[in-house]
Amino acid sequence: MKKHPIDKLVAYSLKGGFPQFVFIVDIFLGAIALTYTPREEGPQIVVPMIDVWVDVPNLSARQVERQVTVLLEKLLKQVPCIEHIYSA
């Protein structure tokens, strides 16, 4: 009885030849991909953001928080599409 090609392939893979072949090809293709993939240290990612600086002389940090920061955050939260607000 003649063996089917699939049977030959299964027998070959069970002997260990096919997985070794796939491993070597994967290492080779991975090295090629790593060599030709463009990279840069500082990718140009656009992050929509705005910084708001408020200078209030002669007030303590607690007073600035109460009289400026809290009120300004409430106003900025009313602007559509704003997801996060951070204060420092």
mmCIF file as gemmi writes it, N, C-alpha and C atoms, coordinates in Angstrom:
data_model
loop_
_atom_site.group_PDB
_atom_site.id
_atom_site.type_symbol
_atom_site.label_atom_id
_atom_site.label_alt_id
_atom_site.label_comp_id
_atom_site.label_asym_id
_atom_site.label_entity_id
_atom_site.label_seq_id
_atom_site.pdbx_PDB_ins_code
_atom_site.Cartn_x
_atom_site.Cartn_y
_atom_site.Cartn_z
_atom_site.occupancy
_atom_site.B_iso_or_equiv
_atom_site.pdbx_formal_charge
_atom_site.auth_seq_id
_atom_site.auth_asym_id
_atom_site.pdbx_PDB_model_num
ATOM 1 N N . MET Axp A 1 ? 0.836 -1.172 0 1 0 ? 1 A 1
ATOM 2 C CA . MET Axp A 1 ? 0 0 0 1 0 ? 1 A 1
ATOM 3 C C . MET Axp A 1 ? 0.89 1.247 0 1 0 ? 1 A 1
ATOM 4 N N . LYS Axp A 2 ? 0.537 2.184 -0.836 1 0 ? 2 A 1
ATOM 5 C CA . LYS Axp A 2 ? 1.319 3.403 -0.987 1 0 ? 2 A 1
ATOM 6 C C . LYS Axp A 2 ? 0.924 4.404 0.099 1 0 ? 2 A 1
ATOM 7 N N . LYS Axp A 3 ? 1.957 5.065 0.698 1 0 ? 3 A 1
ATOM 8 C CA . LYS Axp A 3 ? 1.692 6.042 1.763 1 0 ? 3 A 1
ATOM 9 C C . LYS Axp A 3 ? 1.251 7.371 1.159 1 0 ? 3 A 1
ATOM 10 N N . HIS Axp A 4 ? 0.31 7.991 1.825 1 0 ? 4 A 1
ATOM 11 C CA . HIS Axp A 4 ? -0.185 9.295 1.43 1 0 ? 4 A 1
ATOM 12 C C . HIS Axp A 4 ? 0.864 10.351 1.803 1 0 ? 4 A 1
ATOM 13 N N . PRO Axp A 5 ? 0.976 11.45 1.038 1 0 ? 5 A 1
ATOM 14 C CA . PRO Axp A 5 ? 1.975 12.483 1.366 1 0 ? 5 A 1
ATOM 15 C C . PRO Axp A 5 ? 1.8 13.08 2.761 1 0 ? 5 A 1
ATOM 16 N N . ILE Axp A 6 ? 0.557 13.149 3.229 1 0 ? 6 A 1
ATOM 17 C CA . ILE Axp A 6 ? 0.316 13.67 4.584 1 0 ? 6 A 1
ATOM 18 C C . ILE Axp A 6 ? 0.934 12.732 5.606 1 0 ? 6 A 1
ATOM 19 N N . ASP Axp A 7 ? 0.813 11.423 5.381 1 0 ? 7 A 1
ATOM 20 C CA . ASP Axp A 7 ? 1.408 10.452 6.294 1 0 ? 7 A 1
ATOM 21 C C . ASP Axp A 7 ? 2.925 10.614 6.346 1 0 ? 7 A 1
ATOM 22 N N . LYS Axp A 8 ? 3.542 10.862 5.185 1 0 ? 8 A 1
ATOM 23 C CA . LYS Axp A 8 ? 4.99 11.069 5.143 1 0 ? 8 A 1
ATOM 24 C C . LYS Axp A 8 ? 5.378 12.335 5.918 1 0 ? 8 A 1
ATOM 25 N N . LEU Axp A 9 ? 4.577 13.403 5.758 1 0 ? 9 A 1
ATOM 26 C CA . LEU Axp A 9 ? 4.852 14.642 6.451 1 0 ? 9 A 1
ATOM 27 C C . LEU Axp A 9 ? 4.733 14.466 7.968 1 0 ? 9 A 1
ATOM 28 N N . VAL Axp A 10 ? 3.708 13.745 8.397 1 0 ? 10 A 1
ATOM 29 C CA . VAL Axp A 10 ? 3.523 13.5 9.829 1 0 ? 10 A 1
ATOM 30 C C . VAL Axp A 10 ? 4.67 12.659 10.368 1 0 ? 10 A 1
ATOM 31 N N . ALA Axp A 11 ? 5.054 11.639 9.641 1 0 ? 11 A 1
ATOM 32 C CA . ALA Axp A 11 ? 6.167 10.798 10.083 1 0 ? 11 A 1
ATOM 33 C C . ALA Axp A 11 ? 7.46 11.604 10.155 1 0 ? 11 A 1
ATOM 34 N N . TYR Axp A 12 ? 7.685 12.465 9.175 1 0 ? 12 A 1
ATOM 35 C CA . TYR Axp A 12 ? 8.89 13.307 9.169 1 0 ? 12 A 1
ATOM 36 C C . TYR Axp A 12 ? 8.887 14.265 10.361 1 0 ? 12 A 1
ATOM 37 N N . SER Axp A 13 ? 7.71 14.866 10.652 1 0 ? 13 A 1
ATOM 38 C CA . SER Axp A 13 ? 7.647 15.817 11.754 1 0 ? 13 A 1
ATOM 39 C C . SER Axp A 13 ? 7.822 15.108 13.095 1 0 ? 13 A 1
ATOM 40 N N . LEU Axp A 14 ? 7.35 13.88 13.21 1 0 ? 14 A 1
ATOM 41 C CA . LEU Axp A 14 ? 7.514 13.143 14.452 1 0 ? 14 A 1
ATOM 42 C C . LEU Axp A 14 ? 8.964 12.734 14.695 1 0 ? 14 A 1
ATOM 43 N N . LYS Axp A 15 ? 9.753 12.633 13.645 1 0 ? 15 A 1
ATOM 44 C CA . LYS Axp A 15 ? 11.17 12.311 13.795 1 0 ? 15 A 1
ATOM 45 C C . LYS Axp A 15 ? 11.953 13.517 14.315 1 0 ? 15 A 1
ATOM 46 N N . GLY Axp A 16 ? 11.39 14.7 14.231 1 0 ? 16 A 1
ATOM 47 C CA . GLY Axp A 16 ? 12.052 15.88 14.757 1 0 ? 16 A 1
ATOM 48 C C . GLY Axp A 16 ? 12.624 16.781 13.689 1 0 ? 16 A 1
ATOM 49 N N . GLY Axp A 17 ? 12.554 16.417 12.448 1 0 ? 17 A 1
ATOM 50 C CA . GLY Axp A 17 ? 13.135 17.223 11.386 1 0 ? 17 A 1
ATOM 51 C C . GLY Axp A 17 ? 12.316 18.462 11.076 1 0 ? 17 A 1
ATOM 52 N N . PHE Axp A 18 ? 11.019 18.325 11.024 1 0 ? 18 A 1
ATOM 53 C CA . PHE Axp A 18 ? 10.176 19.452 10.643 1 0 ? 18 A 1
ATOM 54 C C . PHE Axp A 18 ? 10.179 20.569 11.702 1 0 ? 18 A 1
ATOM 55 N N . PRO Axp A 19 ? 10.002 20.265 12.986 1 0 ? 19 A 1
ATOM 56 C CA . PRO Axp A 19 ? 10.053 21.348 13.978 1 0 ? 19 A 1
ATOM 57 C C . PRO Axp A 19 ? 11.402 22.071 13.984 1 0 ? 19 A 1
ATOM 58 N N . GLN Axp A 20 ? 12.483 21.358 13.771 1 0 ? 20 A 1
ATOM 59 C CA . GLN Axp A 20 ? 13.796 21.992 13.704 1 0 ? 20 A 1
ATOM 60 C C . GLN Axp A 20 ? 13.886 22.914 12.487 1 0 ? 20 A 1
ATOM 61 N N . PHE Axp A 21 ? 13.346 22.475 11.374 1 0 ? 21 A 1
ATOM 62 C CA . PHE Axp A 21 ? 13.337 23.289 10.161 1 0 ? 21 A 1
ATOM 63 C C . PHE Axp A 21 ? 12.533 24.576 10.383 1 0 ? 21 A 1
ATOM 64 N N . VAL Axp A 22 ? 11.34 24.449 10.977 1 0 ? 22 A 1
ATOM 65 C CA . VAL Axp A 22 ? 10.498 25.607 11.241 1 0 ? 22 A 1
ATOM 66 C C . VAL Axp A 22 ? 11.206 26.569 12.2 1 0 ? 22 A 1
ATOM 67 N N . PHE Axp A 23 ? 11.87 26.033 13.225 1 0 ? 23 A 1
ATOM 68 C CA . PHE Axp A 23 ? 12.589 26.862 14.18 1 0 ? 23 A 1
ATOM 69 C C . PHE Axp A 23 ? 13.704 27.647 13.491 1 0 ? 23 A 1
ATOM 70 N N . ILE Axp A 24 ? 14.465 27.004 12.65 1 0 ? 24 A 1
ATOM 71 C CA . ILE Axp A 24 ? 15.574 27.671 11.952 1 0 ? 24 A 1
ATOM 72 C C . ILE Axp A 24 ? 15.044 28.743 11.003 1 0 ? 24 A 1
ATOM 73 N N . VAL Axp A 25 ? 13.966 28.441 10.279 1 0 ? 25 A 1
ATOM 74 C CA . VAL Axp A 25 ? 13.365 29.421 9.365 1 0 ? 25 A 1
ATOM 75 C C . VAL Axp A 25 ? 12.822 30.609 10.156 1 0 ? 25 A 1
ATOM 76 N N . ASP Axp A 26 ? 12.185 30.337 11.303 1 0 ? 26 A 1
ATOM 77 C CA . ASP Axp A 26 ? 11.655 31.433 12.127 1 0 ? 26 A 1
ATOM 78 C C . ASP Axp A 26 ? 12.768 32.335 12.649 1 0 ? 26 A 1
ATOM 79 N N . ILE Axp A 27 ? 13.855 31.762 13.089 1 0 ? 27 A 1
ATOM 80 C CA . ILE Axp A 27 ? 14.987 32.564 13.568 1 0 ? 27 A 1
ATOM 81 C C . ILE Axp A 27 ? 15.536 33.418 12.43 1 0 ? 27 A 1
ATOM 82 N N . PHE Axp A 28 ? 15.676 32.836 11.268 1 0 ? 28 A 1
ATOM 83 C CA . PHE Axp A 28 ? 16.201 33.554 10.108 1 0 ? 28 A 1
ATOM 84 C C . PHE Axp A 28 ? 15.269 34.706 9.708 1 0 ? 28 A 1
ATOM 85 N N . LEU Axp A 29 ? 13.963 34.44 9.614 1 0 ? 29 A 1
ATOM 86 C CA . LEU Axp A 29 ? 13.005 35.48 9.242 1 0 ? 29 A 1
ATOM 87 C C . LEU Axp A 29 ? 12.902 36.561 10.325 1 0 ? 29 A 1
ATOM 88 N N . GLY Axp A 30 ? 13.009 36.178 11.588 1 0 ? 30 A 1
ATOM 89 C CA . GLY Axp A 30 ? 12.987 37.15 12.67 1 0 ? 30 A 1
ATOM 90 C C . GLY Axp A 30 ? 14.192 38.083 12.611 1 0 ? 30 A 1
ATOM 91 N N . ALA Axp A 31 ? 15.362 37.532 12.281 1 0 ? 31 A 1
ATOM 92 C CA . ALA Axp A 31 ? 16.563 38.364 12.157 1 0 ? 31 A 1
ATOM 93 C C . ALA Axp A 31 ? 16.422 39.343 10.994 1 0 ? 31 A 1
ATOM 94 N N . ILE Axp A 32 ? 15.842 38.895 9.902 1 0 ? 32 A 1
ATOM 95 C CA . ILE Axp A 32 ? 15.62 39.785 8.754 1 0 ? 32 A 1
ATOM 96 C C . ILE Axp A 32 ? 14.636 40.891 9.137 1 0 ? 32 A 1
ATOM 97 N N . ALA Axp A 33 ? 13.538 40.532 9.815 1 0 ? 33 A 1
ATOM 98 C CA . ALA Axp A 33 ? 12.541 41.529 10.218 1 0 ? 33 A 1
ATOM 99 C C . ALA Axp A 33 ? 13.151 42.536 11.188 1 0 ? 33 A 1
ATOM 100 N N . LEU Axp A 34 ? 13.972 42.062 12.1 1 0 ? 34 A 1
ATOM 101 C CA . LEU Axp A 34 ? 14.611 42.959 13.064 1 0 ? 34 A 1
ATOM 102 C C . LEU Axp A 34 ? 15.576 43.908 12.377 1 0 ? 34 A 1
ATOM 103 N N . THR Axp A 35 ? 16.251 43.426 11.35 1 0 ? 35 A 1
ATOM 104 C CA . THR Axp A 35 ? 17.209 44.26 10.628 1 0 ? 35 A 1
ATOM 105 C C . THR Axp A 35 ? 16.519 45.354 9.819 1 0 ? 35 A 1
ATOM 106 N N . TYR Axp A 36 ? 15.405 45.027 9.183 1 0 ? 36 A 1
ATOM 107 C CA . TYR Axp A 36 ? 14.763 45.969 8.268 1 0 ? 36 A 1
ATOM 108 C C . TYR Axp A 36 ? 13.609 46.766 8.859 1 0 ? 36 A 1
ATOM 109 N N . THR Axp A 37 ? 13.252 46.531 10.123 1 0 ? 37 A 1
ATOM 110 C CA . THR Axp A 37 ? 12.182 47.298 10.743 1 0 ? 37 A 1
ATOM 111 C C . THR Axp A 37 ? 12.729 48.647 11.191 1 0 ? 37 A 1
ATOM 112 N N . PRO Axp A 38 ? 12.138 49.752 10.724 1 0 ? 38 A 1
ATOM 113 C CA . PRO Axp A 38 ? 12.65 51.07 11.122 1 0 ? 38 A 1
ATOM 114 C C . PRO Axp A 38 ? 12.364 51.343 12.603 1 0 ? 38 A 1
ATOM 115 N N . ARG Axp A 39 ? 13.35 51.953 13.259 1 0 ? 39 A 1
ATOM 116 C CA . ARG Axp A 39 ? 13.215 52.295 14.672 1 0 ? 39 A 1
ATOM 117 C C . ARG Axp A 39 ? 13.75 53.701 14.879 1 0 ? 39 A 1
ATOM 118 N N . GLU Axp A 40 ? 13.203 54.372 15.887 1 0 ? 40 A 1
ATOM 119 C CA . GLU Axp A 40 ? 13.758 55.656 16.288 1 0 ? 40 A 1
ATOM 120 C C . GLU Axp A 40 ? 13.603 55.777 17.792 1 0 ? 40 A 1
ATOM 121 N N . GLU Axp A 41 ? 14.509 56.526 18.406 1 0 ? 41 A 1
ATOM 122 C CA . GLU Axp A 41 ? 14.503 56.64 19.86 1 0 ? 41 A 1
ATOM 123 C C . GLU Axp A 41 ? 13.296 57.403 20.373 1 0 ? 41 A 1
ATOM 124 N N . GLY Axp A 42 ? 12.944 58.474 19.725 1 0 ? 42 A 1
ATOM 125 C CA . GLY Axp A 42 ? 11.808 59.282 20.161 1 0 ? 42 A 1
ATOM 126 C C . GLY Axp A 42 ? 10.754 59.325 19.089 1 0 ? 42 A 1
ATOM 127 N N . PRO Axp A 43 ? 9.871 58.325 19.03 1 0 ? 43 A 1
ATOM 128 C CA . PRO Axp A 43 ? 8.859 58.338 17.974 1 0 ? 43 A 1
ATOM 129 C C . PRO Axp A 43 ? 7.943 59.549 18.104 1 0 ? 43 A 1
ATOM 130 N N . GLN Axp A 44 ? 7.498 60.042 16.981 1 0 ? 44 A 1
ATOM 131 C CA . GLN Axp A 44 ? 6.655 61.236 16.941 1 0 ? 44 A 1
ATOM 132 C C . GLN Axp A 44 ? 5.203 60.836 17.174 1 0 ? 44 A 1
ATOM 133 N N . ILE Axp A 45 ? 4.822 60.771 18.441 1 0 ? 45 A 1
ATOM 134 C CA . ILE Axp A 45 ? 3.46 60.418 18.816 1 0 ? 45 A 1
ATOM 135 C C . ILE Axp A 45 ? 2.727 61.708 19.162 1 0 ? 45 A 1
ATOM 136 N N . VAL Axp A 46 ? 1.587 61.91 18.55 1 0 ? 46 A 1
ATOM 137 C CA . VAL Axp A 46 ? 0.811 63.12 18.804 1 0 ? 46 A 1
ATOM 138 C C . VAL Axp A 46 ? -0.158 62.836 19.945 1 0 ? 46 A 1
ATOM 139 N N . VAL Axp A 47 ? 0.013 63.557 21.034 1 0 ? 47 A 1
ATOM 140 C CA . VAL Axp A 47 ? -0.88 63.427 22.183 1 0 ? 47 A 1
ATOM 141 C C . VAL Axp A 47 ? -1.538 64.786 22.393 1 0 ? 47 A 1
ATOM 142 N N . PRO Axp A 48 ? -2.845 64.872 22.133 1 0 ? 48 A 1
ATOM 143 C CA . PRO Axp A 48 ? -3.507 66.155 22.326 1 0 ? 48 A 1
ATOM 144 C C . PRO Axp A 48 ? -3.505 66.519 23.813 1 0 ? 48 A 1
ATOM 145 N N . MET Axp A 49 ? -2.86 67.631 24.122 1 0 ? 49 A 1
ATOM 146 C CA . MET Axp A 49 ? -2.695 68.007 25.517 1 0 ? 49 A 1
ATOM 147 C C . MET Axp A 49 ? -2.502 69.517 25.597 1 0 ? 49 A 1
ATOM 148 N N . ILE Axp A 50 ? -2.889 70.067 26.721 1 0 ? 50 A 1
ATOM 149 C CA . ILE Axp A 50 ? -2.655 71.482 26.961 1 0 ? 50 A 1
ATOM 150 C C . ILE Axp A 50 ? -2.177 71.636 28.403 1 0 ? 50 A 1
ATOM 151 N N . ASP Axp A 51 ? -1.214 72.506 28.601 1 0 ? 51 A 1
ATOM 152 C CA . ASP Axp A 51 ? -0.73 72.832 29.941 1 0 ? 51 A 1
ATOM 153 C C . ASP Axp A 51 ? -1.231 74.221 30.297 1 0 ? 51 A 1
ATOM 154 N N . VAL Axp A 52 ? -1.782 74.342 31.501 1 0 ? 52 A 1
ATOM 155 C CA . VAL Axp A 52 ? -2.248 75.633 31.99 1 0 ? 52 A 1
ATOM 156 C C . VAL Axp A 52 ? -1.431 75.962 33.23 1 0 ? 52 A 1
ATOM 157 N N . TRP Axp A 53 ? -0.682 77.051 33.171 1 0 ? 53 A 1
ATOM 158 C CA . TRP Axp A 53 ? 0.132 77.502 34.301 1 0 ? 53 A 1
ATOM 159 C C . TRP Axp A 53 ? -0.512 78.753 34.889 1 0 ? 53 A 1
ATOM 160 N N . VAL Axp A 54 ? -0.711 78.731 36.195 1 0 ? 54 A 1
ATOM 161 C CA . VAL Axp A 54 ? -1.285 79.887 36.875 1 0 ? 54 A 1
ATOM 162 C C . VAL Axp A 54 ? -0.309 80.297 37.976 1 0 ? 54 A 1
ATOM 163 N N . ASP Axp A 55 ? 0.105 81.544 37.956 1 0 ? 55 A 1
ATOM 164 C CA . ASP Axp A 55 ? 1.022 82.07 38.955 1 0 ? 55 A 1
ATOM 165 C C . ASP Axp A 55 ? 0.252 83.017 39.865 1 0 ? 55 A 1
ATOM 166 N N . VAL Axp A 56 ? 0.181 82.651 41.152 1 0 ? 56 A 1
ATOM 167 C CA . VAL Axp A 56 ? -0.531 83.481 42.117 1 0 ? 56 A 1
ATOM 168 C C . VAL Axp A 56 ? 0.459 83.829 43.234 1 0 ? 56 A 1
ATOM 169 N N . PRO Axp A 57 ? 1.019 85.027 43.184 1 0 ? 57 A 1
ATOM 170 C CA . PRO Axp A 57 ? 1.987 85.398 44.224 1 0 ? 57 A 1
ATOM 171 C C . PRO Axp A 57 ? 1.31 85.657 45.57 1 0 ? 57 A 1
ATOM 172 N N . ASN Axp A 58 ? 2.063 85.463 46.63 1 0 ? 58 A 1
ATOM 173 C CA . ASN Axp A 58 ? 1.654 85.772 48.003 1 0 ? 58 A 1
ATOM 174 C C . ASN Axp A 58 ? 0.502 84.914 48.521 1 0 ? 58 A 1
ATOM 175 N N . LEU Axp A 59 ? 0.308 83.73 47.968 1 0 ? 59 A 1
ATOM 176 C CA . LEU Axp A 59 ? -0.695 82.799 48.499 1 0 ? 59 A 1
ATOM 177 C C . LEU Axp A 59 ? -0.013 81.483 48.845 1 0 ? 59 A 1
ATOM 178 N N . SER Axp A 60 ? -0.508 80.834 49.875 1 0 ? 60 A 1
ATOM 179 C CA . SER Axp A 60 ? 0.035 79.52 50.237 1 0 ? 60 A 1
ATOM 180 C C . SER Axp A 60 ? -0.503 78.473 49.257 1 0 ? 60 A 1
ATOM 181 N N . ALA Axp A 61 ? 0.088 77.305 49.291 1 0 ? 61 A 1
ATOM 182 C CA . ALA Axp A 61 ? -0.339 76.226 48.39 1 0 ? 61 A 1
ATOM 183 C C . ALA Axp A 61 ? -1.791 75.847 48.642 1 0 ? 61 A 1
ATOM 184 N N . ARG Axp A 62 ? -2.183 75.818 49.89 1 0 ? 62 A 1
ATOM 185 C CA . ARG Axp A 62 ? -3.576 75.475 50.217 1 0 ? 62 A 1
ATOM 186 C C . ARG Axp A 62 ? -4.545 76.534 49.686 1 0 ? 62 A 1
ATOM 187 N N . GLN Axp A 63 ? -4.189 77.792 49.779 1 0 ? 63 A 1
ATOM 188 C CA . GLN Axp A 63 ? -5.043 78.871 49.264 1 0 ? 63 A 1
ATOM 189 C C . GLN Axp A 63 ? -5.148 78.811 47.74 1 0 ? 63 A 1
ATOM 190 N N . VAL Axp A 64 ? -4.026 78.527 47.078 1 0 ? 64 A 1
ATOM 191 C CA . VAL Axp A 64 ? -4.053 78.397 45.615 1 0 ? 64 A 1
ATOM 192 C C . VAL Axp A 64 ? -4.954 77.238 45.209 1 0 ? 64 A 1
ATOM 193 N N . GLU Axp A 65 ? -4.858 76.137 45.948 1 0 ? 65 A 1
ATOM 194 C CA . GLU Axp A 65 ? -5.712 74.992 45.631 1 0 ? 65 A 1
ATOM 195 C C . GLU Axp A 65 ? -7.183 75.359 45.775 1 0 ? 65 A 1
ATOM 196 N N . ARG Axp A 66 ? -7.537 76.009 46.873 1 0 ? 66 A 1
ATOM 197 C CA . ARG Axp A 66 ? -8.935 76.352 47.13 1 0 ? 66 A 1
ATOM 198 C C . ARG Axp A 66 ? -9.467 77.425 46.193 1 0 ? 66 A 1
ATOM 199 N N . GLN Axp A 67 ? -8.675 78.46 45.957 1 0 ? 67 A 1
ATOM 200 C CA . GLN Axp A 67 ? -9.173 79.622 45.23 1 0 ? 67 A 1
ATOM 201 C C . GLN Axp A 67 ? -8.936 79.562 43.72 1 0 ? 67 A 1
ATOM 202 N N . VAL Axp A 68 ? -7.986 78.739 43.292 1 0 ? 68 A 1
ATOM 203 C CA . VAL Axp A 68 ? -7.661 78.72 41.86 1 0 ? 68 A 1
ATOM 204 C C . VAL Axp A 68 ? -7.846 77.327 41.268 1 0 ? 68 A 1
ATOM 205 N N . THR Axp A 69 ? -7.135 76.359 41.816 1 0 ? 69 A 1
ATOM 206 C CA . THR Axp A 69 ? -7.079 75.034 41.186 1 0 ? 69 A 1
ATOM 207 C C . THR Axp A 69 ? -8.446 74.366 41.108 1 0 ? 69 A 1
ATOM 208 N N . VAL Axp A 70 ? -9.158 74.328 42.209 1 0 ? 70 A 1
ATOM 209 C CA . VAL Axp A 70 ? -10.458 73.646 42.217 1 0 ? 70 A 1
ATOM 210 C C . VAL Axp A 70 ? -11.418 74.306 41.235 1 0 ? 70 A 1
ATOM 211 N N . LEU Axp A 71 ? -11.46 75.634 41.244 1 0 ? 71 A 1
ATOM 212 C CA . LEU Axp A 71 ? -12.366 76.354 40.338 1 0 ? 71 A 1
ATOM 213 C C . LEU Axp A 71 ? -11.963 76.149 38.871 1 0 ? 71 A 1
ATOM 214 N N . LEU Axp A 72 ? -10.664 76.202 38.599 1 0 ? 72 A 1
ATOM 215 C CA . LEU Axp A 72 ? -10.187 76.025 37.227 1 0 ? 72 A 1
ATOM 216 C C . LEU Axp A 72 ? -10.475 74.613 36.721 1 0 ? 72 A 1
ATOM 217 N N . GLU Axp A 73 ? -10.303 73.61 37.588 1 0 ? 73 A 1
ATOM 218 C CA . GLU Axp A 73 ? -10.619 72.233 37.192 1 0 ? 73 A 1
ATOM 219 C C . GLU Axp A 73 ? -12.102 72.082 36.86 1 0 ? 73 A 1
ATOM 220 N N . LYS Axp A 74 ? -12.959 72.692 37.654 1 0 ? 74 A 1
ATOM 221 C CA . LYS Axp A 74 ? -14.405 72.626 37.373 1 0 ? 74 A 1
ATOM 222 C C . LYS Axp A 74 ? -14.729 73.248 36.023 1 0 ? 74 A 1
ATOM 223 N N . LEU Axp A 75 ? -14.104 74.37 35.713 1 0 ? 75 A 1
ATOM 224 C CA . LEU Axp A 75 ? -14.329 75.011 34.42 1 0 ? 75 A 1
ATOM 225 C C . LEU Axp A 75 ? -13.82 74.151 33.264 1 0 ? 75 A 1
ATOM 226 N N . LEU Axp A 76 ? -12.628 73.59 33.425 1 0 ? 76 A 1
ATOM 227 C CA . LEU Axp A 76 ? -12.049 72.781 32.338 1 0 ? 76 A 1
ATOM 228 C C . LEU Axp A 76 ? -12.822 71.487 32.105 1 0 ? 76 A 1
ATOM 229 N N . LYS Axp A 77 ? -13.442 70.933 33.143 1 0 ? 77 A 1
ATOM 230 C CA . LYS Axp A 77 ? -14.232 69.7 32.974 1 0 ? 77 A 1
ATOM 231 C C . LYS Axp A 77 ? -15.47 69.932 32.114 1 0 ? 77 A 1
ATOM 232 N N . GLN Axp A 78 ? -15.881 71.184 31.973 1 0 ? 78 A 1
ATOM 233 C CA . GLN Axp A 78 ? -17.056 71.499 31.161 1 0 ? 78 A 1
ATOM 234 C C . GLN Axp A 78 ? -16.741 71.503 29.664 1 0 ? 78 A 1
ATOM 235 N N . VAL Axp A 79 ? -15.463 71.534 29.326 1 0 ? 79 A 1
ATOM 236 C CA . VAL Axp A 79 ? -15.076 71.527 27.912 1 0 ? 79 A 1
ATOM 237 C C . VAL Axp A 79 ? -15.296 70.117 27.364 1 0 ? 79 A 1
ATOM 238 N N . PRO Axp A 80 ? -15.994 69.982 26.215 1 0 ? 80 A 1
ATOM 239 C CA . PRO Axp A 80 ? -16.245 68.651 25.66 1 0 ? 80 A 1
ATOM 240 C C . PRO Axp A 80 ? -14.951 67.949 25.261 1 0 ? 80 A 1
ATOM 241 N N . CYS Axp A 81 ? -14.951 66.642 25.348 1 0 ? 81 A 1
ATOM 242 C CA . CYS Axp A 81 ? -13.859 65.747 24.931 1 0 ? 81 A 1
ATOM 243 C C . CYS Axp A 81 ? -12.649 65.761 25.87 1 0 ? 81 A 1
ATOM 244 N N . ILE Axp A 82 ? -12.721 66.413 26.992 1 0 ? 82 A 1
ATOM 245 C CA . ILE Axp A 82 ? -11.616 66.358 27.952 1 0 ? 82 A 1
ATOM 246 C C . ILE Axp A 82 ? -11.838 65.117 28.824 1 0 ? 82 A 1
ATOM 247 N N . GLU Axp A 83 ? -10.828 64.251 28.844 1 0 ? 83 A 1
ATOM 248 C CA . GLU Axp A 83 ? -10.935 63 29.585 1 0 ? 83 A 1
ATOM 249 C C . GLU Axp A 83 ? -10.251 63.058 30.94 1 0 ? 83 A 1
ATOM 250 N N . HIS Axp A 84 ? -9.07 63.682 31.012 1 0 ? 84 A 1
ATOM 251 C CA . HIS Axp A 84 ? -8.289 63.674 32.254 1 0 ? 84 A 1
ATOM 252 C C . HIS Axp A 84 ? -7.801 65.094 32.559 1 0 ? 84 A 1
ATOM 253 N N . ILE Axp A 85 ? -7.833 65.43 33.842 1 0 ? 85 A 1
ATOM 254 C CA . ILE Axp A 85 ? -7.299 66.706 34.299 1 0 ? 85 A 1
ATOM 255 C C . ILE Axp A 85 ? -6.384 66.402 35.488 1 0 ? 85 A 1
ATOM 256 N N . TYR Axp A 86 ? -5.169 66.931 35.428 1 0 ? 86 A 1
ATOM 257 C CA . TYR Axp A 86 ? -4.193 66.732 36.492 1 0 ? 86 A 1
ATOM 258 C C . TYR Axp A 86 ? -3.752 68.083 37.024 1 0 ? 86 A 1
ATOM 259 N N . SER Axp A 87 ? -3.562 68.16 38.319 1 0 ? 87 A 1
ATOM 260 C CA . SER Axp A 87 ? -3.08 69.398 38.927 1 0 ? 87 A 1
ATOM 261 C C . SER Axp A 87 ? -1.862 69.093 39.793 1 0 ? 87 A 1
ATOM 262 N N . ALA Axp A 88 ? -0.973 70.065 39.82 1 0 ? 88 A 1
ATOM 263 C CA . ALA Axp A 88 ? 0.211 69.92 40.68 1 0 ? 88 A 1
ATOM 264 C C . ALA Axp A 88 ? 0.554 71.269 41.262 1 0 ? 88 A 1
